[in-house]
Amino acid sequence: MKINKLLNEDKQWMEIKTPDGLEERTMRYIAKRIAAEAVWKRVLRYTLAGMLSVMIAVGTFLFLDSRNTNKVILIYAYNGESKVEVIGNFNNWEEKISMTHDKKNGVWVGEIPVKGNGVFEYQFVIDDVIYTAGTAEYKIVDEDGNEHGIIML
C-alpha cells in the first residue's frame, strides 16, 4: 500500500492509502481514453472531409451537366387547336412537352431542354391526335410517311 496526502474540503491534509500500482493503472486508462478520443476525432474529421469532397464532386458534375443542356424554342402557328405539345428523340419520344398559347401573337410556344449537340427530331402533337412537323424549315419523312422536324445543335 502507498500512502498519499490529499487536501480535503476543509483545507486540511489527510492521508489516503491506495493499492500499489493504482496510479500507473489510472494513468494508462486515461491515456487509452485520450488515444481513443483522438482516433474518433480523426475518423470523424476524415469522414466529414470525404463527404464534403463527394458533395463537391456531385455538385460539379451536375453543374457541368446542366451547362451541356440547350434550351430550344419551338413555335407552332395557332389554327384553333385547344392543345399543342411537342415530342422528340431529345427525350427518347417518351414525354410530351406542353406548349403555351400566346394569344397576343397567335402562336403556340414551347421551350424544349435538349442535352448535348447533334441532330434531333421532333413532332407537334395537336389535340392528342395529329402528329406533324408543322412548318419546320428542315424535315424528314419516316418509313411510315410521317414528317419529323429537325433541329441541329
C-alpha positions in Angstrom: 0.0 0.0 0.0 1.0 3.5 -0.7 0.2 6.5 1.5 -0.8 9.7 -0.3 -1.5 13.1 1.2 -4.6 14.9 -0.2 -6.2 18.3 0.7 -9.8 17.8 1.8 -12.7 20.2 1.6 -11.8 21.8 4.9 -8.4 22.6 3.5 -6.8 20.1 5.9 -4.3 17.5 4.8 -5.4 13.9 5.1 -3.7 10.6 4.3 -5.2 8.1 2.0 -3.9 4.6 1.5 -4.1 3.4 -2.1 -3.2 0.0 -3.6 0.2 -0.4 -5.2 0.1 0.4 -9.0 -3.2 2.3 -8.8 -1.6 5.5 -10.1 0.0 3.7 -13.1 -3.2 1.8 -13.9 -5.2 5.1 -13.7 -2.7 6.9 -16.0 -2.8 4.0 -18.5 -6.6 4.1 -18.5 -6.6 7.9 -19.0 -4.0 7.6 -21.8 -6.1 4.9 -23.6 -9.3 7.1 -23.4 -7.4 10.1 -24.8 -6.0 8.0 -27.6 -9.5 6.6 -28.4 -10.9 10.1 -28.5 -8.1 11.2 -30.8 -8.9 8.3 -33.1 -12.6 9.1 -33.2 -11.9 12.7 -33.9 -9.6 11.8 -36.8 -12.2 9.3 -38.2 -14.9 12.0 -37.9 -12.7 14.6 -39.5 -11.8 12.4 -42.4 -15.4 11.2 -42.8 -16.7 14.7 -43.0 -13.9 15.7 -45.4 -14.7 12.7 -47.6 -18.4 13.5 -47.6 -17.7 17.1 -48.4 -15.5 16.0 -51.3 -18.2 13.8 -52.7 -20.8 16.6 -52.4 -18.5 18.9 -54.3 -17.8 16.3 -57.0 -21.5 15.6 -57.5 -22.4 19.3 -57.5 -19.7 20.0 -60.1 -20.9 17.1 -62.2 -24.5 18.4 -62.1 -23.3 22.0 -62.8 -21.3 20.9 -65.8 -24.1 18.6 -67.0 -26.6 21.4 -66.8 -24.2 23.6 -68.9 -24.5 21.0 -71.6 -28.3 21.5 -71.9 -29.6 23.7 -74.6 -33.0 25.4 -74.5 -34.7 25.3 -77.9 -37.8 27.5 -78.5 -40.3 25.9 -80.9 -43.2 27.8 -82.3 -46.4 26.5 -83.9 -48.9 28.8 -85.6 -52.4 28.9 -83.9 -55.2 27.4 -86.0 -57.9 26.9 -83.4 -56.3 24.0 -81.6 -57.1 23.5 -77.9 -53.8 21.9 -77.0 -50.3 21.6 -78.6 -47.5 19.5 -77.3 -44.1 18.5 -78.7 -42.3 15.2 -78.5 -39.0 14.0 -80.0 -35.9 12.0 -79.7 -34.4 14.6 -77.4 -36.3 12.7 -74.7 -36.5 9.3 -76.4 -40.0 10.1 -77.6 -41.2 9.3 -74.1 -42.6 12.6 -72.7 -44.9 15.2 -74.4 -43.9 18.7 -73.5 -46.8 21.1 -73.3 -46.7 24.3 -75.3 -48.1 27.7 -74.2 -50.7 29.5 -76.2 -49.5 33.1 -76.9 -52.9 34.7 -77.8 -51.3 38.1 -78.5 -49.1 36.7 -81.2 -51.3 33.9 -82.4 -48.8 31.1 -81.8 -48.0 28.2 -79.5 -44.6 28.4 -77.8 -42.6 25.6 -76.3 -39.2 25.7 -74.5 -37.5 22.4 -75.0 -34.5 21.3 -73.0 -32.1 19.4 -75.2 -28.9 17.8 -73.8 -25.8 17.9 -75.9 -25.3 18.6 -79.5 -26.4 16.8 -82.6 -29.4 16.3 -84.9 -32.7 16.0 -83.1 -36.1 15.0 -84.5 -39.5 16.3 -83.2 -43.2 16.4 -83.9 -46.0 18.6 -82.8 -49.0 16.7 -81.2 -52.2 18.6 -81.9 -55.2 17.9 -79.6 -53.7 14.5 -78.7 -54.3 13.2 -82.3 -52.3 14.8 -85.1 -48.6 14.4 -85.2 -46.9 16.8 -87.6 -43.7 18.7 -88.2 -45.7 21.8 -88.8 -43.8 24.4 -91.0 -40.4 23.2 -89.9 -37.6 24.5 -92.2 -35.9 21.1 -92.1 -37.9 17.9 -92.2 -37.5 14.2 -92.8 -40.2 11.6 -93.7 -40.0 8.3 -91.8 -40.8 4.9 -93.3 -44.5 5.3 -92.4 -44.7 8.7 -94.3 -44.8 10.8 -91.1 -42.9 14.2 -91.2 -40.4 14.9 -88.4 -39.0 18.4 -87.9 -35.2 18.6 -87.5 -33.2 20.7 -85.0 -29.4 20.8 -85.5 -27.3 21.9 -82.5 
